[in-house]
């Protein structure tokens, strides 16, 4: 029974970590949070949360690559962002 409790707690941490990463992705488009999100993805914060979410190093690299390409290609037009 103890392992079931540990699994549920582990799932909760994983879900929380996934939510943190997804919220940071969404906040990249918001000029109020964009710089903080960029620092998050460039720093140790992303690595810590990605590990907790269960992302492998290869998955982390792929996600960071997609984010980098999206930032470069979209350039996040802040004039059209709803405040």
C-alpha positions as CSV (number, residue, x, y, z in Angstrom):
1,X,0.0,0.0,0.0
2,X,2.9,2.4,0.7
3,X,4.1,2.1,-2.9
4,X,0.6,3.2,-4.1
5,X,0.8,6.3,-2.0
6,X,4.3,7.1,-3.3
7,X,3.1,6.6,-6.9
8,X,0.2,9.0,-6.4
9,X,2.5,11.6,-4.9
10,X,5.0,11.1,-7.7
11,X,2.2,11.6,-10.3
12,X,1.2,14.8,-8.5
13,X,4.7,16.2,-8.7
14,X,4.9,15.2,-12.4
15,X,1.6,16.9,-13.2
16,X,2.7,20.0,-11.4
17,X,6.0,20.1,-13.3
18,X,4.2,19.6,-16.6
19,X,1.8,22.5,-15.6
20,X,4.7,24.8,-14.7
21,X,6.4,24.1,-18.1
22,X,3.1,24.5,-20.1
23,X,2.3,27.8,-18.2
24,X,5.8,29.1,-19.1
25,X,5.2,28.2,-22.7
26,X,2.0,30.1,-22.7
27,X,3.5,33.1,-20.9
28,X,6.2,33.5,-23.6
29,X,3.5,35.3,-25.6
30,X,2.7,37.8,-22.8
31,X,5.1,40.7,-22.7
32,X,4.6,41.0,-19.0
33,X,6.2,37.6,-18.5
34,X,8.2,36.9,-21.6
35,X,11.6,37.8,-20.2
36,X,11.1,35.7,-17.1
37,X,10.0,32.8,-19.2
38,X,13.1,33.1,-21.5
39,X,15.3,33.1,-18.4
40,X,13.4,30.0,-17.1
41,X,14.0,28.1,-20.3
42,X,17.7,29.2,-20.5
43,X,18.5,28.4,-16.9
44,X,18.4,25.6,-14.5
45,X,14.8,26.1,-13.7
46,X,13.6,24.4,-16.8
47,X,16.0,21.4,-16.3
48,X,14.8,20.9,-12.7
49,X,11.1,21.0,-13.7
50,X,11.7,18.9,-16.8
51,X,13.4,16.3,-14.7
52,X,10.4,16.3,-12.3
53,X,8.0,16.0,-15.3
54,X,9.9,12.9,-16.4
55,X,11.3,14.4,-19.6
56,X,14.5,12.6,-20.9
57,X,17.5,14.8,-21.8
58,X,16.6,14.2,-25.5
59,X,13.0,15.3,-24.9
60,X,14.3,18.4,-23.1
61,X,16.6,19.3,-26.0
62,X,13.8,18.8,-28.5
63,X,11.4,21.0,-26.5
64,X,14.0,23.8,-26.1
65,X,14.8,23.6,-29.8
66,X,11.1,24.0,-30.7
67,X,10.8,26.9,-28.3
68,X,13.9,28.6,-29.8
69,X,12.6,28.2,-33.3
70,X,9.1,29.5,-32.4
71,X,10.7,32.6,-30.8
72,X,12.9,33.3,-33.8
73,X,10.1,32.6,-36.4
74,X,7.2,34.3,-34.6
75,X,9.1,37.1,-32.9
76,X,6.0,37.4,-30.6
77,X,4.3,40.5,-31.9
78,X,3.4,42.2,-28.6
79,X,1.2,44.8,-30.3
80,X,-1.4,42.0,-30.9
81,X,-1.1,40.5,-27.4
82,X,-4.2,41.0,-25.2
83,X,-3.3,42.7,-21.9
